[in-house]
């Protein structure tokens, strides 16, 4: 069955690399914990406020 999971992460200036690494770790942990072996798609979408990127939503489409 195909399922979708979203992960959100706020971004702060000059800390983005660390925050993206933390987001990657959360997604990888989800895949391992739920024994997901087939990822269909993954997409990042920025969230904006007043022209500045303030966060990121990562959407994971997978088959279980």
C-alpha positions in Angstrom: 0.0 0.0 0.0 1.4 3.4 -0.9 1.6 5.9 1.9 2.7 9.5 2.5 4.5 11.0 5.5 5.6 14.6 5.9 8.3 16.0 8.2 8.7 19.7 9.0 11.8 21.6 10.1 12.1 25.3 11.0 15.2 26.9 9.5 17.3 29.5 11.3 20.0 31.7 9.5 23.5 30.2 9.6 22.2 26.9 11.1 20.6 25.4 8.0 23.2 22.8 7.3 22.8 21.3 10.8 19.0 21.5 10.6 19.0 19.7 7.2 21.3 17.0 8.7 18.9 16.5 11.6 15.9 16.3 9.1 17.8 13.7 7.1 18.4 11.7 10.3 14.7 11.9 11.3 13.7 10.6 7.8 16.3 7.8 7.9 15.2 6.8 11.4 11.6 6.6 10.2 12.5 4.4 7.3 14.5 2.0 9.5 11.9 1.9 12.4 9.1 1.2 10.0 11.1 -1.2 7.8 10.4 0.8 4.6 12.3 -0.8 1.7 10.7 1.1 -1.2 10.7 4.8 -1.5 8.7 6.1 -4.4 9.5 9.8 -4.1 10.8 12.4 -1.7 10.4 16.1 -2.1 11.4 19.2 -0.2 9.2 22.4 -0.2 10.3 25.6 1.5 7.9 27.6 3.7 8.2 31.3 3.3 7.4 34.4 5.3 7.9 37.9 3.8 10.2 36.6 1.1 12.4 34.7 3.5 12.6 30.9 3.8 11.7 30.0 7.4 11.2 26.3 7.2 11.1 23.1 5.1 8.5 20.4 4.6 9.9 17.1 3.3 7.3 14.7 1.8 8.1 11.1 1.6 6.0 8.7 -0.6 6.7 5.1 0.1 5.3 1.6 -0.2 4.9 -0.6 2.8 
